[in-house]
Amino acid sequence: MENNYTDNAAAIAAVLSTYFQSVFIGDTASLRKIFHPQALVTGDIKGVPYFKALDQYLDGVQNRKSPFELNEPFQMEILAIEIINSIAIAKTHLPMLGFNYYDLLSLNKINGEWIIINKLLTHVNL
């Protein structure tokens, strides 16, 4: 398998940029395009377990006020990307909506495109 790290990292960063922008403005159609349809969103929020299928997660995004609507500053960032062949893990930071979220996103390159396979999240107290 061809493993061009720079090209893959740039493609993953583009997916993450779409992820950030879509979460920030509440664009569930764009989120659906970058997530695998069978993706799981799991973790904990303030110690409470969180487990949702993609449709449940997107429903929550759609039915809340977005950080953009609430005039919050955009502060989301990529902290690290690790790529091994056609899989990758991205560590991201998404401070928003009164939370200090850290996400670990697993990605897979399928048919030449990087997509998010699963999202693992937690809130870290400041």
Secondary structure, DSSP 8 states (H G I E B T S, - for coil): ----HHHHHHHHHHHHHHHHHHHHHT-HHHHHHHEEEEEEEEEEETTEEEEEEHHHHHHHHHTS--TTTTT-----EEEEEEEETTEEEEEEEEEETTEEEEEEEEEEEETTEEEEEEEEEEE---
